[in-house]
């Protein structure tokens, strides 16, 4: 157990010790206040099928794009996109 004053003075060292797996308890007036532990990212497990029936794809999803839309990708002014719209 380490008091707050000592923890403030030696924070970098305490962080290294905690990251190495040591259990560091910081106390105030002799009473345990907090525990310094290494950060562990939460691992979220995927649930297969969780998005089933929650989205849709239009029937014409993979149909060719109209010429005026294609023109916006290629900067083709003749395709109907000339900035005057």
N, C-alpha and C positions, 0 to 999 in steps of 0.2 A: 504494500500500500504506500502511495506517494502523496504528500500533501500538495495543495494547489500551488504554493510558491515554488516548490521544487519542480513541479510539472511545467510551470511557465518558464522557468530558467533552463530546463533541459528538454524542451518539447521535441526537438529534432531527434535526440537520442531515444526518447520514449517512443516516437513514431517508428523508428527503425526496429526497436525491440518488439513492439506490438506486431509489426509487419512480419517479423521472423517467427511469430507464433506465441510470444510470451503474453501472459494475462496481466495487464496493467490496470490497477484500480487506483483512481485518484480520489483523495479524501479531503473533506473540509472539516476542520476542528476534530480530526480523528474519526469522523464518521464517513464510511464509504459513500461517494457521491455518484461517480460514473465509472464505467469500464471502457478502456481503450482497446479496441479489437480491430483486426485487419478487415478491410472492406471486401465483401464477397458479392459479386454481381448475381442477381437473381436469374436463375435459369427457368425460362418459361417453356414448358413442354408443348409441342404442337399436338393438337387433337385432330386426327384425320377425319375429314368430313364435316368439320365444324361450320364451314361456310356453305354446305350443301343447301340448295334451294333458296339462297339469300341473294342471288344475283342472276342476271340474265344476259344473253348475247342476242342482239337483233338478228333476224333471219338474213338480212342483207349485209351483215358484218364484213364479209370478205368480198363483196361485190366491188368492181372497179369504181374508183372515185369519179365524179363528174369532172369534165374538163376545167370548169371554173375553179374547182377546189384544187386540182392538180397544179393549176397555174400559180397558186399561192405558194406552193412548195418550190417551184422552179423559177419564179419571177417572170413568168410568161405573161406579158401585157396583153398579147393577142387572145389569151384564154378568158378575158373578161375582167381581169383585175388591173385597172389602170389608175387607181387612186382617186377617181372622180365619183365614186359611189356615195 
